[in-house]
């Protein structure tokens, strides 16, 4: 059972947050182990499983990045094995930014920090803008899977950029 099925929602990159929260709370009341203390062991185990599923599903579906990752995994486009390669032009840009990060490590420079920070944030906005129409309109209908490759590329690029911003944040206090 997928998280979407558990909440009786269509597979989508967008969810109705209030409806998701309502279903989460309903399931919490229905499946919480504390409400099944008088049941037999099998029913208590099942309640614990469903309560865990409810919590994991809500955590995943309420976070936009985790939801994208989950949909891509459901569609077989992301897995634990080897990740697809990012485009060469993107990797060349990342090489330049990583060189700037190395410079910051040895020679703190507020101007270079600001330049890298703004450049990465602009890239994040640009890659999101390219895929936003797909994220907004995707449904699990026949013929909709063609845009999923673009969503996967967005997801992988965004994850890379988030790591760069995380590394960049290590240099901010030194100025």
NUFI-569295 format. One line per field, with one value per residue: residue number from 1; residue in one letter; x, y, z of N, C-alpha, C, O in turn. Coordinates in pm, 1 decimal. Each point is the difference from the previous one (the first is absolute). Last residue first. Layout:
resi	(NUM	...)
resn	(a	...)
nc1	(X	...)
nc2	(Y	...)
nc3	(Z	...)
cac1	(X	...)
cac2	(Y	...)
cac3	(Z	...)
cc1	(X	...)
cc2	(Y	...)
cc3	(Z	...)
oc1	(X	...)
oc2	(Y	...)
oc3	(Z	...)
***
This chain:
resi	(175	174	173	172	171	170	169	168	167	166	165	164	163	162	161	160	159	158	157	156	155	154	153	152	151	150	149	148	147	146	145	144	143	142	141	140	139	138	137	136	135	134	133	132	131	130	129	128	127	126	125	124	123	122	121	120	119	118	117	116	115	114	113	112	111	110	109	108	107	106	105	104	103	102	101	100	99	98	97	96	95	94	93	92	91	90	89	88	87	86	85	84	83	82	81	80	79	78	77	76	75	74	73	72	71	70	69	68	67	66	65	64	63	62	61	60	59	58	57	56	55	54	53	52	51	50	49	48	47	46	45	44	43	42	41	40	39	38	37	36	35	34	33	32	31	30	29	28	27	26	25	24	23	22	21	20	19	18	17	16	15	14	13	12	11	10	9	8	7	6	5	4	3	2	1)
resn	(x	x	x	x	x	x	x	x	x	x	x	x	x	x	x	x	x	x	x	x	x	x	x	x	x	x	x	x	x	x	x	x	x	x	x	x	x	x	x	x	x	x	x	x	x	x	x	x	x	x	x	x	x	x	x	x	x	x	x	x	x	x	x	x	x	x	x	x	x	x	x	x	x	x	x	x	x	x	x	x	x	x	x	x	x	x	x	x	x	x	x	x	x	x	x	x	x	x	x	x	x	x	x	x	x	x	x	x	x	x	x	x	x	x	x	x	x	x	x	x	x	x	x	x	x	x	x	x	x	x	x	x	x	x	x	x	x	x	x	x	x	x	x	x	x	x	x	x	x	x	x	x	x	x	x	x	x	x	x	x	x	x	x	x	x	x	x	x	x	x	x	x	x	x	x)
nc1	(3305.7	-66.9	-541.5	-205.6	87.3	-319.8	-440.8	35.5	-171.7	-534.9	-204.6	42.4	-375.1	-479.7	-31.9	-116.3	-528.4	-314.7	-0.5	-327.9	-556.3	-182.4	-89.1	-475.2	-458.9	-82.8	-230.3	-574.6	-405.5	-303.3	-522.2	-610.2	-379.1	-444.5	-37.8	-68.6	140.1	95.2	111.4	404.2	576.9	232.4	196.2	533.6	570.4	403.7	170.9	424.2	559.4	234.7	167.7	508.0	484.6	177.4	318.5	579.9	346.3	145.1	443.9	544.6	242.6	194.7	530.7	458.2	163.7	303.2	543.3	504.4	263.1	144.1	-511.9	-257.8	84.5	-293.3	-500.7	-59.3	-23.5	-487.0	-339.7	60.6	-222.8	-531.9	-177.7	-0.8	-422.6	-464.6	-17.7	-104.3	-510.7	-171.0	-207.2	-131.0	17.2	-57.4	-117.4	-357.4	-513.9	-441.3	-201.7	-531.1	-537.5	-80.2	360.6	-85.4	-314.3	212.7	266.0	-256.6	-143.9	328.4	59.5	-376.0	-247.7	-369.0	-36.3	321.0	-163.6	-434.0	20.7	165.2	-336.8	-360.5	141.8	12.1	-443.4	-173.2	206.8	-201.4	-459.1	5.0	104.6	-395.5	-341.0	142.5	-57.6	-539.2	-315.3	-142.1	291.1	-109.9	-18.5	562.4	330.0	-105.0	-184.4	-475.2	126.1	313.5	-198.3	-228.2	321.3	199.9	-287.2	-22.3	385.3	-0.7	-275.4	201.6	347.0	-12.8	382.5	315.3	332.8	-309.5	-406.6	-411.0	-332.7	-196.5	385.6	356.0	278.5	506.4	520.9	160.6	110.8)
nc2	(3551.2	-611.2	-304.6	-297.2	-558.4	-510.1	-60.1	-262.6	-544.6	-142.4	48.8	-403.5	-422.5	32.7	-111.7	-518.1	-193.0	121.4	-296.5	-455.8	18.8	82.7	-394.8	-311.9	146.4	-97.6	-481.3	-99.0	95.5	-396.2	-284.1	-2.0	-403.4	-349.1	2.9	179.8	652.4	566.3	470.4	378.2	-81.8	166.1	529.0	215.1	24.1	432.5	350.9	-129.8	128.8	521.3	172.7	-102.4	303.0	461.0	-5.7	-15.1	460.7	334.2	-84.5	152.7	508.2	192.4	-88.4	317.9	478.1	18.6	-249.3	-263.2	-499.1	-500.1	-265.5	164.8	-224.7	-442.0	32.4	78.6	-423.6	-256.4	175.6	-176.3	-484.8	-68.8	61.5	-434.5	-391.2	49.7	-181.0	-553.0	-337.5	-456.9	-483.3	-426.8	-445.1	-480.2	-280.4	-117.5	223.5	170.3	83.1	-339.2	157.6	109.5	404.8	568.7	296.5	224.7	511.4	502.2	196.1	287.4	578.1	365.1	-30.3	-111.4	-599.8	-377.3	-154.4	-359.6	-575.0	-316.6	-163.5	-454.5	-549.4	-261.6	-255.7	-540.9	-478.1	-191.6	-337.2	-577.6	-347.5	-180.2	-461.8	-541.5	-222.3	-18.2	264.4	383.1	527.5	467.9	599.5	215.1	23.7	363.3	134.8	390.4	577.5	262.7	166.6	516.9	452.6	116.1	278.7	574.2	307.7	108.0	431.8	543.4	162.5	-59.4	-12.2	-221.7	-153.6	-547.4	-408.0	-100.7	-234.2	-127.9	-258.4	-474.4	-17.2	243.0	-220.9	-537.9	-535.9)
nc3	(896.1	58.8	-1.3	-496.8	-217.4	-44.9	-403.9	-535.1	-125.4	-157.5	-532.6	-413.5	-88.9	-321.5	-571.2	-242.7	-105.6	-468.6	-499.1	-123.3	-174.4	-545.4	-397.7	-70.3	-306.7	-561.4	-218.4	-61.7	-447.9	-338.9	143.2	-129.9	-289.9	308.9	525.9	468.6	77.0	88.7	-134.9	283.3	-126.5	-506.5	-125.3	155.6	-216.1	-141.2	452.9	389.7	-39.7	134.2	531.2	246.1	-83.6	296.7	484.2	15.8	-12.2	450.9	366.0	-99.7	106.0	507.6	222.2	-105.3	279.4	503.2	173.9	286.9	-102.2	112.2	-157.5	-501.4	-535.9	-219.6	-283.2	-572.1	-391.1	-167.6	-440.6	-549.5	-214.2	-209.7	-555.2	-375.8	-63.2	-351.4	-543.3	-181.4	108.2	224.7	171.8	342.5	294.1	298.5	420.2	214.3	-283.6	-375.5	-376.2	63.2	264.8	584.0	213.1	-15.0	386.1	487.1	69.5	105.8	512.6	377.6	20.8	272.1	561.2	276.5	-89.5	347.7	531.7	123.7	32.4	454.7	444.4	-2.5	102.6	509.8	250.3	-101.0	271.0	502.1	81.0	-12.5	450.7	376.3	-66.2	151.2	538.9	281.2	295.7	205.1	-80.4	-404.4	-19.1	25.9	-510.9	-507.3	-444.5	-101.9	7.8	-405.7	-516.5	-139.7	-153.6	-533.7	-407.7	-78.6	-299.3	-570.5	-255.3	-77.0	-449.0	-602.6	-473.1	-464.6	-250.0	-197.2	-127.5	379.7	363.5	446.9	379.0	-42.1	-515.8	-124.4	110.0	-235.5	-54.1)
cac1	(20.3	140.1	37.8	-65.3	94.1	111.1	-39.0	24.8	144.8	35.8	-41.2	93.0	125.5	-22.6	8.4	140.2	68.9	-37.2	70.6	142.5	20.9	-16.5	118.1	114.8	-15.1	37.6	145.7	65.2	56.7	110.3	131.7	53.6	66.3	74.8	-76.5	45.6	-86.9	20.0	-107.3	-134.4	-31.2	-17.5	-126.2	-119.3	-76.9	-9.7	-89.7	-138.1	-35.6	-9.1	-121.8	-113.2	-10.4	-56.6	-142.5	-67.3	3.5	-100.9	-132.2	-33.7	-13.5	-127.7	-107.1	-8.6	-53.2	-145.2	-25.3	-136.1	6.5	135.8	55.3	-53.7	64.6	135.8	-10.1	-22.5	130.4	79.2	-49.0	40.3	144.5	22.2	-33.9	107.3	116.7	-29.0	8.6	139.1	52.7	-47.4	99.3	27.2	-84.1	65.6	117.8	116.8	13.9	103.8	99.5	121.6	2.2	-115.3	29.3	100.7	-67.9	-86.4	84.8	55.6	-110.6	-18.1	115.9	4.1	124.5	-13.0	-90.5	43.5	130.2	-22.7	-71.2	94.7	101.2	-64.7	-25.4	131.2	38.1	-77.9	42.3	132.8	-20.2	-54.5	109.2	90.4	-63.7	-0.6	134.5	98.3	-8.9	-79.8	67.7	-16.8	-143.3	-61.9	5.9	100.8	102.3	-47.2	-100.5	67.5	71.7	-100.8	-57.4	102.7	9.7	-123.5	7.1	101.5	-61.5	-100.8	58.6	-81.2	-107.4	-69.3	105.6	18.0	143.7	64.4	34.0	-100.5	-80.0	-33.3	-113.2	-115.4	-46.7	77.7	-85.1)
cac2	(134.8	41.8	59.8	126.6	111.6	-20.8	54.4	143.6	19.9	-48.9	104.3	112.6	-38.0	8.0	140.9	40.1	-65.5	73.0	128.6	-27.1	-51.3	109.8	84.7	-70.6	12.6	137.3	6.9	-48.9	109.8	60.1	-32.8	113.4	98.4	-50.7	-45.0	-135.4	-99.8	-144.0	-65.1	50.2	-24.1	-144.8	-41.7	35.8	-120.8	-85.4	62.0	-18.9	-140.7	-30.5	61.1	-71.6	-129.2	25.7	28.1	-127.7	-82.4	50.5	-16.2	-141.7	-34.7	54.8	-72.2	-129.1	24.0	24.6	120.2	52.5	146.6	45.5	-76.6	53.2	130.1	-30.6	-46.0	118.4	67.0	-73.6	38.6	138.6	-4.4	-41.0	113.8	99.0	-42.3	25.7	145.2	45.9	52.9	136.2	106.8	47.2	112.1	113.9	-27.2	-8.7	-121.8	17.0	92.1	-71.6	-13.6	-81.3	-138.2	-49.5	-24.3	-117.4	-118.6	-15.8	-45.7	-143.4	-71.4	0.2	68.7	140.5	73.8	2.4	68.1	142.7	55.2	8.4	101.4	131.5	37.0	32.7	126.3	105.6	12.1	62.0	141.8	65.9	10.4	103.0	130.1	22.1	36.9	-109.0	-91.7	-116.1	-73.0	-143.4	-27.4	21.5	-120.2	16.3	-103.8	-133.9	-42.8	-4.2	-127.3	-106.6	1.0	-42.3	-145.7	-59.6	7.7	-95.7	-132.4	-19.2	-10.5	93.0	-56.4	98.2	77.3	136.1	26.2	-33.7	117.7	9.5	120.2	-0.5	-91.1	64.5	104.2	123.9	117.5)
cac3	(-52.2	6.4	129.7	33.6	-11.5	94.1	130.7	0.6	12.8	133.1	95.4	-15.2	64.7	144.8	38.8	-12.0	111.2	121.2	0.3	19.9	134.8	95.2	-18.4	59.1	144.8	33.9	-16.6	120.5	77.0	-75.2	53.6	76.6	-84.2	-114.5	-116.2	-30.6	60.8	-15.5	-75.6	27.6	141.3	15.1	-63.0	77.2	26.0	-118.6	-98.1	45.0	-25.0	-143.4	-53.0	59.0	-69.1	-132.8	19.3	28.9	-120.3	-92.4	60.5	-9.7	-141.8	-47.4	68.3	-67.4	-134.7	2.4	-78.7	17.0	0.5	28.8	111.6	126.1	23.1	46.4	138.8	82.0	7.1	98.5	133.0	25.8	21.1	139.0	85.7	-22.2	78.1	141.1	17.9	4.5	-126.5	-24.1	-9.6	-136.6	-40.5	-63.1	-81.0	86.2	77.7	102.1	-55.1	-38.3	-145.7	-40.7	38.6	-94.1	-127.5	14.1	3.9	-135.4	-84.7	25.5	-54.9	-147.4	-37.0	39.9	-88.4	-139.8	-7.6	22.2	-115.2	-112.0	30.0	3.1	-139.7	-56.5	61.8	-65.8	-140.1	2.6	34.5	-120.2	-97.3	50.2	-24.9	-144.9	-45.9	5.4	-113.6	40.2	107.8	-27.4	-10.2	131.0	84.9	105.1	4.0	-34.2	97.8	129.8	9.6	6.0	134.5	95.3	-13.1	52.2	146.4	43.9	-13.7	105.2	134.3	77.5	80.6	84.3	65.7	-49.2	-5.7	-127.2	-80.3	-105.4	25.8	141.8	18.6	-62.8	91.7	-4.2	0.0)
cc1	(-26.6	24.3	142.5	46.0	-59.6	97.2	110.0	-32.0	34.3	150.0	33.4	-36.4	102.5	125.8	-23.1	17.6	148.2	70.8	-27.1	82.4	149.1	34.5	-5.2	126.0	117.0	-9.6	51.0	152.3	75.3	65.7	115.8	144.6	60.1	64.4	93.0	-76.1	50.1	-108.7	11.1	-110.2	-144.1	-39.3	-26.8	-131.4	-132.6	-93.9	-19.5	-98.4	-141.8	-39.8	-19.4	-132.2	-119.3	-16.6	-69.5	-149.7	-75.8	-7.6	-110.1	-140.6	-41.9	-25.5	-136.1	-111.3	-15.8	-60.3	-151.7	-17.5	-142.1	12.5	136.9	59.1	-46.1	77.0	138.2	-11.6	-10.1	141.7	78.9	-42.3	52.5	149.1	29.3	-25.5	117.4	121.0	-28.3	10.5	139.6	60.8	-68.1	97.8	33.9	-100.0	50.6	126.9	124.3	6.4	110.0	109.1	126.9	2.3	-114.9	39.6	99.1	-70.8	-84.7	84.1	48.9	-110.6	-11.0	118.2	15.1	125.2	-14.6	-88.6	43.5	130.2	-20.5	-65.2	98.7	103.2	-61.3	-14.5	135.3	31.3	-71.3	53.1	132.9	-21.9	-46.9	117.5	87.3	-61.8	4.4	131.8	102.9	-14.6	-76.5	64.2	-29.2	-149.8	-66.1	-2.9	100.0	105.2	-41.1	-96.8	73.1	67.0	-107.2	-58.5	103.9	7.0	-125.2	7.3	96.3	-67.6	-104.9	43.3	-73.8	-109.5	-58.7	117.4	20.0	150.4	58.8	17.3	-110.7	-89.3	-46.6	-125.5	-122.9	-56.5	89.8)
cc2	(102.8	142.7	52.9	56.8	133.0	116.8	-17.9	60.5	148.0	18.8	-40.2	111.3	112.2	-38.3	19.0	144.3	37.3	-58.2	76.5	129.0	-20.9	-46.8	119.0	85.0	-69.1	24.4	140.1	0.5	-45.2	114.6	65.8	-22.7	118.1	115.5	-52.6	-58.4	-136.3	-78.5	-151.9	-83.7	39.3	-32.5	-149.9	-39.8	29.4	-119.2	-87.4	57.3	-29.9	-144.6	-37.7	53.3	-78.3	-130.3	29.3	22.7	-131.3	-84.9	43.1	-24.5	-146.2	-38.7	45.6	-84.6	-131.1	20.9	22.2	134.8	56.4	151.4	53.2	-70.7	60.1	129.1	-32.7	-35.3	126.3	57.5	-70.9	44.9	140.3	-7.0	-32.1	125.2	95.9	-35.7	39.2	150.6	60.9	50.5	134.6	116.9	40.0	106.4	129.1	-25.3	4.8	-129.3	37.2	87.9	-68.6	-29.0	-92.7	-144.3	-56.3	-32.8	-127.2	-126.4	-21.0	-57.7	-150.6	-77.9	-4.4	80.6	146.3	89.8	16.0	78.3	150.1	64.4	18.5	110.8	139.5	44.3	47.1	137.1	116.4	20.0	73.3	148.3	72.3	20.6	114.6	135.8	32.0	45.9	-112.5	-103.3	-124.8	-85.9	-148.5	-29.8	16.4	-120.7	11.4	-108.1	-146.0	-48.3	-13.9	-136.6	-107.7	-7.8	-56.6	-152.4	-62.1	-3.6	-108.4	-137.7	-14.8	-15.5	112.8	-71.3	107.0	64.6	134.1	28.2	-45.4	128.7	20.4	118.1	1.0	-86.0	70.3	98.5	124.0)
cc3	(107.8	-49.5	4.4	133.7	45.1	-1.0	103.6	135.5	8.9	24.9	143.4	97.2	-10.0	77.4	150.0	47.8	0.7	121.7	129.1	3.1	28.1	141.8	95.9	-11.4	69.9	150.5	31.7	-11.1	124.0	77.0	-73.4	42.6	73.8	-76.7	-108.9	-118.4	-45.3	73.1	-8.6	-64.3	31.2	143.9	12.9	-67.7	72.0	20.9	-123.4	-102.2	46.7	-25.3	-146.6	-55.5	52.1	-79.6	-132.6	18.7	21.6	-125.7	-97.1	52.7	-16.6	-145.3	-53.8	61.7	-76.5	-138.7	-5.5	-70.3	11.2	11.3	41.0	121.7	132.4	26.9	57.1	147.4	83.9	12.4	109.6	139.5	30.5	31.4	146.6	84.7	-18.3	85.3	145.3	23.4	17.9	-130.4	-24.1	2.4	-143.5	-45.5	-65.7	-79.7	85.3	77.4	99.4	-56.6	-50.4	-149.1	-39.9	32.5	-101.9	-131.3	3.9	-5.9	-143.1	-87.3	21.3	-59.1	-152.4	-32.4	38.7	-85.7	-145.5	-11.7	16.4	-122.4	-114.5	23.2	-7.2	-145.0	-54.1	58.1	-68.8	-141.5	1.4	24.9	-125.8	-95.7	49.7	-33.9	-149.7	-62.3	15.1	-111.9	43.8	108.6	-20.4	-0.5	137.6	94.0	115.3	29.5	-22.7	108.0	133.1	16.8	17.3	141.2	97.2	-2.7	64.7	152.5	46.5	-6.0	109.9	146.1	70.4	77.2	90.6	72.3	-68.0	8.6	-132.9	-80.5	-103.6	36.2	145.0	16.9	-56.7	101.5	0.0)
oc1	(12.0	113.5	33.9	26.9	75.1	72.7	3.0	68.2	88.1	40.2	37.3	87.8	75.5	30.8	62.4	92.9	57.9	48.2	91.8	90.8	49.8	75.4	100.7	76.7	53.2	82.7	107.4	69.0	69.8	121.6	112.5	63.9	56.2	-60.9	119.9	-24.3	82.6	-34.0	-92.1	-111.1	-67.5	-90.3	-114.8	-89.1	-82.0	-62.8	-108.1	-101.3	-68.7	-85.0	-110.8	-89.8	-73.7	-100.0	-113.7	-81.0	-78.7	-108.8	-97.5	-78.9	-91.3	-112.7	-83.7	-73.7	-101.4	-113.0	-71.9	77.6	-62.7	92.2	33.0	19.8	81.0	75.6	28.9	48.5	90.9	57.8	32.3	76.7	83.6	41.9	49.6	93.1	77.7	37.4	62.1	87.4	31.2	105.5	-101.2	4.8	113.7	-98.8	-38.1	110.0	73.5	-102.4	98.4	91.1	19.1	-38.3	23.2	23.4	-31.9	-4.5	30.2	-14.3	-34.5	8.1	30.7	-17.3	8.8	-2.4	-40.8	50.6	47.0	3.7	20.8	61.5	34.1	-1.1	38.0	61.0	19.1	-0.8	63.1	57.2	9.0	28.5	72.1	41.3	5.2	51.5	67.2	7.3	90.8	-57.1	60.5	39.1	-115.9	-57.5	-50.1	-107.0	86.0	-33.9	-23.0	34.7	12.3	-42.0	-8.5	19.5	-19.6	-34.2	9.9	5.5	-40.5	-26.6	15.9	-39.5	55.2	-73.2	71.6	38.8	-45.6	43.3	61.9	-95.1	-69.7	-91.2	-120.0	-107.4	-90.2	-110.9	89.8)
oc2	(120.0	47.3	77.5	119.9	94.2	21.0	72.7	92.2	39.4	45.3	83.9	56.9	24.3	60.4	86.3	30.5	22.8	74.1	55.6	14.4	40.5	66.4	35.0	11.6	51.1	71.2	15.9	14.4	80.0	17.1	-3.3	92.1	89.0	105.3	27.8	-120.6	-9.5	27.8	-64.2	-6.4	-66.0	-80.4	-41.5	-51.6	-90.2	-48.1	-1.6	-62.7	-82.7	-26.9	-33.8	-77.1	-60.0	-19.1	-42.5	-78.1	-41.7	-24.9	-72.4	-71.4	-30.2	-31.4	-83.0	-68.4	-20.5	-42.0	-74.3	93.2	29.3	51.3	4.0	60.0	53.0	8.4	29.2	74.2	31.5	0.7	60.1	65.7	17.3	26.7	84.6	55.7	20.8	75.3	92.5	44.3	60.0	-47.7	8.8	76.5	-17.1	-29.9	109.4	34.4	98.7	-61.8	63.7	-49.6	-14.5	-108.4	-110.2	-79.5	-93.6	-116.4	-97.3	-80.6	-99.9	-114.7	-78.2	-71.7	-108.7	122.7	81.0	83.3	106.5	106.2	76.2	82.2	112.8	102.0	80.2	98.4	118.5	99.5	81.0	104.6	113.7	82.5	83.6	113.3	105.7	72.6	94.4	108.1	8.0	-107.0	-93.5	-113.8	-40.0	-31.1	-97.5	-40.8	-86.9	-108.9	-74.9	-84.1	-110.3	-82.0	-63.1	-98.9	-106.6	-66.9	-69.5	-107.6	-96.3	-60.3	-86.7	-95.4	107.3	-81.9	59.6	-42.2	21.9	88.9	-106.2	74.3	101.5	-12.7	-1.3	51.4	38.3	-17.2	13.3)
oc3	(-24.9	4.2	89.4	6.0	25.5	97.1	99.3	44.5	76.4	107.2	82.1	64.9	94.2	102.7	61.8	74.8	106.3	85.6	60.4	81.8	105.1	71.0	61.7	95.6	98.5	57.0	58.0	101.0	62.3	-9.3	49.9	50.9	-63.9	-18.9	-0.4	-5.0	-90.8	115.0	-50.4	52.7	79.0	23.2	15.9	67.5	17.2	-94.4	-58.8	-30.6	-59.8	-84.9	-41.5	-34.0	-78.2	-69.2	-20.9	-50.0	-85.0	-51.8	-20.1	-61.9	-76.8	-38.1	-35.5	-71.0	-66.6	-24.9	-66.9	20.9	-101.8	63.4	118.5	105.6	76.1	96.8	116.1	85.4	76.8	108.7	102.5	70.5	88.7	112.6	74.4	58.3	93.2	89.9	52.5	74.5	102.9	-41.9	-69.6	96.4	-43.9	-67.0	41.5	43.3	0.9	29.4	-37.6	-66.3	-120.8	-43.8	-49.8	-91.0	-73.3	-39.8	-69.2	-91.8	-63.2	-44.1	-89.9	-98.6	-57.1	9.3	-83.2	-75.2	-40.1	-62.1	-94.4	-68.0	-35.8	-69.0	-85.3	-41.7	-27.4	-72.4	-67.9	-30.7	-46.2	-86.8	-54.5	-25.0	-62.9	-85.0	-41.5	-58.5	82.7	20.7	52.4	-26.0	-10.7	104.3	56.0	45.1	14.4	46.3	95.0	82.8	53.3	81.7	105.4	70.6	58.2	97.5	101.1	59.5	65.1	104.0	85.9	67.0	24.5	-55.5	80.4	108.9	-112.2	73.3	-7.0	-24.0	3.4	81.7	27.4	31.1	74.5	50.5	83.1)
***
